Amino acid sequence: MRILLIASAFNSLTQRVQAELHDRGHQAPAEVVGTPQEVRAAVVRHDPELILAPMLKTAVPADVWSRHTCLIVHPGPPGDRGPSSLDRAVLDGERAWGVTVLQANAEMDAGDIWADEAFPLPAAGKSDVYRGELSDAALRAVLRAVDRVASGRHRPRPQTGLPIRVRPPLTQAERRIDWAADDTAAVLRTLRAADSQPGVRAELLGGAWFLHGGHPEDELRGTPGSVLATRAGAICLATADGAVWIPELRPARTPGGPAPVKLPAVLALGERLPAVPDLPAPLRIPAGRSTFSDIRYEEHGEAGVLRFSFPGGAMSTDRCRRLLAAYRAACARPTRVLVLGGARDFFSNGIHLGVIEAAADPAAESWANIEAIDDLVEAVLGTTDRLVVAALGGNAAAGGVMLALAADEVWCRDGAVLNPHYRLMGLPGSEYWTYTLPARVGPETAEALLRAAEPVSADRARRLGLVDRVVPCGPAAFPERVAELAAELAADPAAHQRITEKKRRRARDEAAKPLAAYRAEELARMRRTFSDPDAPYHALRSAFVRKQPAPAPAPR
C-alpha cells in the first residue's frame, strides 16, 4: 500500500513504524507537519491509499479525513482522550495501559477504533516507556490496523458504549513538587511523568529550572529540596522522606532569549552549585541498594556485563571517559565474554550535542568529544583476549551504532531501531566506521546506508549484517535475557577458538592498515567540519538541541 505517515516530529515511534512498514513491502514516506495546510500539501504530494499518524499534535483537517482513511495512534486505551495520556498514566501510578489506533474525525481521539493493544506499565520514565512497552504495543496495533484496511472487509468499532475519559493537558501546576510534603515515591512519579519533555519546573538555588529524569536514593537524607551530593553529572535532592537523583536540568527560558539546552545537572548549575560531596558509585552496586549509577558491572559465570544508560543516549566527553575507565576495569576481570550495554532503552546516539552546544567553544568541545568516543571504540576493537558483545536494548544512532559495530557480535532487541548514518547532522563521521561498517555489510551497502539516512529495523539490520542476533522480548526482560545468552556464549567450548581466530584477524588487519590510519583519516575530515563556522553541522546541531526547525542537511 501507499501509506503516508504524518507526524509532528520524526520521533522514535514514527521511525519504527516507517521501518517496519518498509520491511513488509509498503511504501511509507514520512512528512513532518505542523499545520492543516501542511497536512493537505503532503496528501497532494503523495496521493496515499492510507494516512497514518504515529505522533501528531495538530488536528487533521476535515477535507482530508473525509476523503481518506486517516488513522491516529493514541497513547492510551480505548475511551481515553487528551494530549497528556501517557504522562497522566505514569503520574497516577497506573500498572497497565494501552494504545489505540482510531480513525480521525471531527473530535480529537473520538473516532472509530481499528485496533488497540494493552501493555504493562513499569515504574520507569515516560520516554523510556514510550520507546519500549508503548512502542511495541503501538506497532502491533498499527500492523493489525493496516492489514484490516488492506483487506477491505473490516469495519472499525465505534466508541459508543465505552467509558469515556476526557482529560485536559497536564500543566506545570499539576506537576509541581512540594519537597517538604511529597515523599520519594510521589516525587519520582512526578519526575518520571515528565522526564524528557516537558520536565518539571522548580525553583532551585536562586533560579528557575526544568528537572529531567529521576532516580531513587535510599541512604542520603537532608533538608527537603536541598542539594545533598553530586554523581556522574547528576545532583541529589532531598525529599520529605529520602532523596532523588536528577540527571539533567534545563534553565527556564528568559523572555526574548534563545531556547535553553538540557544539560547534565552539575554542568547546568555551574557556579550556583553549593559545596557538596561528589559520591562516585562503585561499578558493582551492592544487592538491595537503590541509588543512581549510569554505569554498572556484573558477572554471570565467565561473562561480564558492563551496563550503561545515559539520558537520550548522549555520550559526552566525560561519559565516554568514565565508560572507557569502566571498560578497562571490566577487561581486567577473568572472563571469556564481555557484554557492553544490555540495559533497556537507548544504547547510544553518539556524541553529546547539548554539551557541545553549551560549551564556550563548541568546536573545541566537539573535538574533545569525538576523541573521547574514538578512544572507547579503539579499546573495544583492540580487545583480543575475550569476545565482546554489544547488546542494544533500545535505539542507537550515528556514532552509537558504530560503537556497537566495534564488538565481535551485536545483539539487538527486536523493538530497537538503528540509524547508521551521520548526514542529517552534517558530519562525515568517525568512531572507526570506515573500518567496521564496510567489513560488516560491504562497501556498497555501507555507502547506501549513509546516503539514505533512514531508520533500520532490528530485523533488517540482521539481514544486512549490522546485527548478529535479534532478541525477541520486551524491554524489561532484555537485561536478564542478555545475561543468560552471554553466560551460554562464555560456556561454549568453541569460544576459545573464536578468541584465538579473533586475535589473528586483528593482527592481519592491523598489518594491512593500522587502526591509527583509519582514525587519522576520519578525524581529519571531522576537524575540517568542526573548525568551519559555516559548516552545516553547527546550525543543524543548534536546531536539534534547541528543538527548532532545522535547515536542510548538506547533500552527500
C-alpha positions in Angstrom: 0.0 0.0 0.0 0.9 3.7 -0.4 0.8 4.8 3.3 1.6 8.4 4.1 3.0 8.9 7.6 2.3 12.4 9.0 3.8 13.4 12.3 4.7 16.4 14.4 8.2 15.1 14.6 10.2 12.2 13.1 10.3 10.7 16.5 11.2 7.2 17.6 7.7 5.7 17.1 7.4 7.3 13.6 10.8 5.9 12.7 9.9 2.4 13.9 6.6 2.4 12.1 8.2 3.5 8.9 11.0 1.0 9.1 8.6 -1.9 9.9 6.2 -0.9 7.1 9.0 -0.8 4.6 10.1 -4.3 5.8 6.6 -5.5 4.8 6.7 -4.1 1.3 4.6 -0.9 1.9 5.6 2.5 0.6 5.7 4.7 3.7 7.1 8.2 3.1 7.0 10.3 6.3 6.2 14.0 6.4 6.7 16.3 9.4 3.7 18.6 9.5 2.7 21.4 11.9 -0.4 23.0 10.3 -3.5 21.8 8.5 -2.1 23.4 5.3 1.0 21.2 5.6 -1.2 18.1 6.0 -3.1 19.0 2.9 0.1 19.6 0.9 1.6 16.3 2.0 -1.5 14.4 0.9 -1.5 16.1 -2.5 2.2 15.2 -3.0 1.8 11.5 -2.1 -1.8 10.6 -3.1 -1.9 7.9 -0.4 -4.2 4.9 -0.1 -4.0 5.3 3.7 -2.8 8.1 6.0 -1.3 7.1 9.3 -0.3 9.5 12.2 2.0 7.8 14.7 2.5 11.1 16.7 0.5 14.1 15.7 -0.2 17.2 17.7 -2.2 19.1 15.1 -5.7 18.2 14.0 -6.2 16.6 10.6 -8.5 18.9 8.6 -12.0 17.7 7.7 -11.4 17.8 4.0 -8.6 15.3 4.5 -10.2 12.8 6.9 -13.5 12.9 5.0 -11.8 11.8 1.7 -9.1 9.5 3.0 -8.9 6.8 5.7 -6.8 8.5 8.3 -5.6 6.6 11.3 -4.3 8.2 14.5 -2.1 6.4 17.1 -3.4 7.5 20.5 -1.1 6.6 23.5 -4.0 5.5 25.7 -6.5 2.7 26.0 -9.9 2.8 24.2 -12.0 5.6 25.6 -9.1 7.6 26.9 -8.8 11.1 25.3 -6.5 14.0 25.7 -2.9 15.1 24.8 -1.3 14.0 28.1 -2.4 10.4 28.2 0.8 8.7 29.0 2.0 11.5 31.3 -1.1 11.1 33.4 -0.8 7.3 33.5 2.8 7.5 34.8 1.9 10.2 37.3 -1.1 8.3 38.6 0.9 5.1 39.0 -1.1 3.0 36.6 0.1 -0.6 36.4 -1.3 -1.3 32.9 -2.0 1.0 30.0 -2.8 0.7 26.3 -2.6 2.2 22.8 -5.4 2.7 20.4 -5.4 3.2 16.6 -8.5 5.1 15.7 -9.9 6.9 12.7 -9.7 10.7 12.5 -13.0 12.6 12.7 -14.3 15.9 13.9 -13.5 15.2 17.6 -10.0 14.5 18.8 -9.5 10.9 19.8 -13.2 10.1 19.4 -13.1 8.2 16.1 -13.9 4.5 15.4 -11.3 2.0 16.6 -9.3 -0.1 14.1 -7.1 -1.8 16.7 -5.9 -1.5 20.3 -3.3 -3.2 22.4 -2.7 -3.3 26.2 0.7 -3.3 27.8 2.1 -3.4 31.4 3.3 0.0 32.6 6.6 -0.4 34.5 8.0 2.1 37.1 10.1 3.9 34.5 10.3 7.2 32.8 7.6 8.2 30.4 10.0 8.5 27.4 11.6 5.1 28.2 8.1 3.5 28.3 7.2 5.3 25.1 10.2 3.9 23.2 9.7 0.5 24.9 6.4 -1.0 26.0 4.2 1.5 24.3 6.2 1.3 21.0 5.9 -2.5 21.0 2.1 -2.3 21.6 1.7 0.5 19.1 3.5 -1.4 16.4 1.3 -4.5 16.9 -1.8 -2.4 16.8 -0.7 -0.4 13.7 0.2 -3.5 11.7 -3.1 -5.1 12.6 -5.0 -1.9 11.6 -3.1 -1.7 8.3 -3.9 -5.3 7.5 -7.5 -4.6 8.2 -7.6 -1.6 6.0 -5.9 -3.5 3.2 -8.5 -6.4 3.5 -11.3 -4.0 2.7 -13.6 -6.2 4.8 -13.0 -4.9 8.4 -15.4 -2.4 9.9 -13.9 -0.4 12.8 -15.9 -0.3 16.0 -17.4 3.0 17.3 -16.6 4.2 20.8 -20.3 4.2 21.6 -20.8 2.4 25.0 -17.2 2.7 26.1 -16.4 4.5 29.4 -15.0 7.8 28.0 -12.3 9.6 30.0 -11.5 13.1 28.5 -8.6 14.7 30.3 -7.0 18.1 29.7 -3.3 18.7 29.2 -1.2 18.1 32.3 0.0 21.5 33.4 3.1 22.5 35.3 0.8 23.5 38.2 -0.2 19.8 38.5 3.4 18.7 38.1 4.6 20.9 40.9 6.7 19.1 43.6 6.2 20.0 47.3 9.6 19.0 48.5 8.6 19.3 52.2 5.5 17.2 51.9 5.9 14.8 48.9 7.5 11.5 49.7 10.1 10.0 47.4 7.6 7.8 45.6 5.4 10.7 44.7 8.4 12.8 43.6 9.6 10.0 41.4 6.2 9.6 39.7 6.1 13.3 39.0 9.6 13.4 37.6 9.1 10.2 35.5 5.9 11.6 34.0 7.9 14.5 32.5 11.4 13.0 32.2 12.3 14.0 28.6 9.6 16.6 27.9 8.5 18.9 29.3 10.4 18.4 32.6 9.2 19.6 36.0 9.6 23.3 36.7 11.2 24.1 40.1 12.9 26.8 41.9 16.5 25.7 42.7 19.5 27.7 44.0 18.0 31.0 43.1 17.0 30.1 39.6 14.1 28.6 37.7 14.8 25.2 36.2 13.1 22.3 34.5 14.1 19.0 36.1 14.6 16.0 33.8 14.7 12.4 34.9 14.6 10.9 38.4 16.2 8.0 40.3 15.7 7.0 44.0 18.3 7.3 46.7 18.0 5.1 49.8 20.7 6.4 52.1 21.2 10.2 51.8 19.0 12.5 53.8 18.7 16.2 54.3 16.5 19.3 54.3 13.8 18.8 51.7 14.6 20.5 48.4 18.3 20.9 49.2 21.2 19.6 47.2 23.0 16.8 49.1 25.6 15.4 46.6 26.7 15.0 43.1 27.5 11.9 41.0 28.3 11.5 37.3 26.9 14.9 36.5 23.7 14.4 38.4 22.6 16.1 41.6 20.9 14.5 44.6 17.9 16.4 46.1 16.4 15.7 49.5 12.7 14.8 49.7 10.3 14.6 52.7 11.4 11.1 53.5 14.6 10.4 51.4 16.2 11.7 48.3 16.2 11.5 44.5 18.9 11.9 41.8 18.3 14.4 39.0 20.5 13.7 36.0 19.6 16.8 33.8 18.4 20.3 34.2 17.2 22.9 31.7 17.0 26.6 32.6 13.7 28.3 32.2 13.6 30.4 29.0 14.1 34.1 29.5 11.8 36.5 27.5 13.3 37.1 24.2 16.2 34.7 24.8 17.2 31.6 22.9 15.7 28.2 23.7 17.8 26.8 26.6 19.7 23.5 26.3 19.1 20.5 28.5 22.4 19.6 30.2 23.9 17.3 32.9 22.7 18.9 36.2 26.2 19.7 37.5 27.2 21.4 34.3 23.9 23.3 34.1 24.2 24.7 37.6 27.8 25.7 37.2 28.9 28.2 40.0 25.5 28.0 41.6 26.2 24.5 42.8 27.0 24.5 46.6 30.0 22.8 48.1 28.5 19.3 48.4 30.4 16.0 48.2 30.8 14.1 44.9 30.0 10.5 45.6 31.0 8.2 42.7 29.1 5.0 42.6 31.1 1.7 42.6 30.8 -0.3 39.4 29.2 -3.1 41.4 26.2 -1.8 43.3 25.6 -3.9 46.5 22.5 -6.1 46.4 19.5 -4.3 47.9 20.8 -0.8 47.2 18.5 1.7 45.5 20.7 4.5 44.1 21.7 6.2 40.8 24.5 4.9 38.7 24.7 5.3 34.9 27.4 2.6 34.6 27.3 -0.8 36.3 29.1 -4.1 36.1 28.1 -7.6 37.0 29.2 -11.1 36.3 27.4 -14.3 35.3 29.7 -17.2 35.2 32.5 -16.3 32.8 30.6 -13.5 31.3 30.9 -9.9 32.4 28.1 -7.4 31.6 29.0 -3.7 31.6 25.7 -1.9 31.5 25.4 1.8 30.8 22.5 4.1 30.4 22.8 7.8 29.5 19.9 10.2 29.1 18.9 10.5 25.4 21.7 8.1 24.6 24.1 11.1 24.5 27.7 10.3 25.3 29.6 13.5 26.4 33.4 13.6 26.8 33.0 12.9 30.5 30.7 10.0 29.9 33.0 8.5 27.3 35.9 8.7 29.6 34.1 7.2 32.5 32.8 4.4 30.4 36.3 3.7 29.0 37.7 3.5 32.5 34.9 1.1 33.4 35.6 -0.9 30.3 39.2 -1.3 31.1 38.3 -2.4 34.7 36.0 -5.0 33.2 38.7 -6.2 30.9 40.9 -6.8 33.9 38.4 -9.4 35.1 38.9 -13.2 34.3 36.0 -13.5 31.9 35.7 -15.0 28.4 32.9 -12.8 27.2 32.3 -9.1 27.9 28.9 -7.5 27.1 28.8 -3.8 26.5 25.3 -2.5 27.0 22.4 -4.8 27.9 20.2 -2.2 29.5 16.7 -1.2 28.4 16.2 1.9 26.3 18.9 3.7 24.3 22.2 2.1 23.6 24.0 5.2 22.3 23.4 8.1 19.9 27.0 9.2 19.8 28.5 12.5 20.9 26.6 14.8 23.3 25.3 17.6 21.1 23.8 19.5 24.0 27.0 19.7 26.0 28.8 20.8 22.8 26.2 23.5 22.0 26.5 24.9 25.5 30.3 25.0 25.5 32.2 28.2 25.4 34.0 26.8 22.3 31.7 24.3 20.6 34.3 23.4 18.0 36.8 22.5 20.7 34.3 20.5 22.7 33.2 18.7 19.5 36.8 17.7 19.0 37.3 16.6 22.6 34.1 14.5 22.5 34.9 12.8 19.2 38.4 12.0 20.5 36.9 10.5 23.7 34.4 8.3 21.9 37.1 7.2 19.5 39.3 6.2 22.4 36.4 4.0 23.7 35.8 2.4 20.3 39.5 1.8 19.8 39.6 0.0 23.2 36.8 -2.3 22.1 38.5 -3.0 18.7 41.7 -3.8 20.5 40.3 -6.3 22.9 41.6 -9.6 21.7 41.7 -11.8 24.9 37.9 -12.3 25.0 34.7 -12.0 23.0 33.0 -8.6 23.1 29.2 -8.4 22.6 27.3 -5.1 22.1 23.8 -5.6 23.4 21.3 -3.0 22.2 18.1 -2.9 24.3 16.9 0.2 22.5 17.7 2.6 19.7 21.1 3.6 18.5 22.2 6.2 16.0 25.3 7.6 14.4 28.4 7.0 16.5 26.4 4.8 18.8 25.8 2.3 16.0 29.5 2.4 15.1 30.4 1.8 18.8 28.3 -1.4 18.6 29.9 -2.5 15.4 33.3 -2.5 17.1 32.2 -5.6 19.1 32.5 -9.2 17.8 28.8 -9.7 18.0 25.9 -7.3 18.0 22.7 -8.4 19.8 19.6 -6.2 19.4 16.2 -6.3 21.0 13.5 -6.8 18.3 12.0 -3.4 19.1 15.1 -1.4 18.6 15.7 1.0 15.6 19.1 1.8 14.2 20.1 4.9 12.3 23.6 4.0 10.9 24.4 7.4 9.4 25.7 10.9 10.2 24.4 13.0 7.2 21.4 14.5 8.9 23.8 16.3 11.4 26.1 17.4 8.6 29.0 15.2 9.8 31.4 12.8 7.9 31.6 10.6 11.0 34.3 8.9 12.9 34.3 6.0 15.5 36.3 3.9 13.0 33.2 3.4 10.8 35.4 3.3 7.7 36.9 0.1 9.1 33.9 -1.6 10.7 30.9 -0.7 8.6 32.2 -1.9 5.2 33.6 -5.0 6.9 30.1 -5.9 8.2 27.9 -5.0 5.2 30.2 -4.4 2.3 31.3 -1.1 0.8 28.2 -0.6 -1.4 25.7 -1.3 1.3 27.7 0.9 3.7 27.5 3.8 1.2 23.8 3.2 0.6 23.0 3.3 4.4 25.0 6.5 4.9 23.4 8.2 1.9 19.8 7.1 2.5 20.0 8.2 6.2 16.9 6.2 7.0 15.9 4.2 10.1 16.6 0.5 10.0 14.5 -2.1 11.9 16.2 -4.7 14.0 15.2 -7.5 11.6 16.5 -5.6 8.5 19.7 -4.8 10.5 20.2 -8.6 10.9 19.6 -9.3 7.3 22.1 -6.6 6.3 24.7 -7.9 8.7 24.7 -4.9 11.1 23.3 -7.2 13.8 24.1 -10.9 14.5 21.2 -11.8 16.8 17.7 -10.3 17.3 16.4 -10.9 20.8 12.6 -11.2 20.8 11.5 -9.9 24.2 10.0 -6.9 26.0 12.2 -4.1 27.3 12.0 -5.3 30.9 13.2 -8.8 30.0 16.1 -7.8 27.9 18.8 -7.3 30.6 18.2 -10.8 32.1 18.0 -12.5 28.7 21.3 -10.9 27.6 22.9 -12.1 30.8 21.7 -15.6 30.1 22.9 -15.6 26.5 26.3 -14.2 27.5 26.8 -16.9 30.1 25.9 -19.5 27.4 28.4 -18.0 25.0 31.1 -18.0 27.6 30.4 -21.7 28.4 30.6 -22.7 24.7 33.7 -24.8 24.0 34.1 -23.0 20.7 34.6 -19.6 22.4 38.3 -20.3 23.0 38.9 -21.0 19.3 36.9 -17.9 18.3 39.1 -15.8 20.6 42.3 -17.2 19.0 40.9 -16.5 15.5 39.9 -13.0 16.5 43.5 -12.2 17.7 44.9 -13.4 14.4 42.4 -11.5 12.3 43.1 -8.3 14.2 46.8 -8.7 13.7 46.3 -9.3 10.0 44.0 -6.3 9.6 46.5 -4.1 11.6 49.3 -5.2 9.2 47.2 -4.3 6.2 46.1 -0.9 7.5 46.6 0.2 11.1 43.6 1.4 13.1 45.6 4.7 13.6 45.4 5.3 9.9 41.6 4.9 9.8 41.3 7.3 12.8 43.6 9.9 11.3 41.7 10.0 8.0 38.3 10.2 9.7 39.4 12.8 12.2 40.9 15.0 9.5 37.5 15.3 7.9 35.8 15.9 11.3 38.3 18.6 12.2 37.6 20.5 9.0 33.9 20.3 9.8 34.2 21.4 13.4 36.6 24.3 12.6 34.5 25.7 9.8 31.9 28.1 11.4 29.9 27.9 8.1 29.7 24.1 8.1 26.0 22.9 8.2 26.8 20.9 11.4 26.8 23.9 13.6 23.3 25.1 12.5 21.9 21.6 12.5 23.3 20.9 16.0 21.8 24.1 17.4 18.4 23.5 15.9 18.4 19.9 17.1 19.2 20.6 20.8 17.0 23.7 20.9 14.1 21.9 19.2 13.8 24.4 16.4 13.2 23.8 12.7 16.4 22.5 11.1 17.9 23.7 7.9 18.2 21.2 5.1 21.2 18.9 5.7 24.1 19.1 3.3 23.9 16.8 0.3 26.4 13.9 0.3 
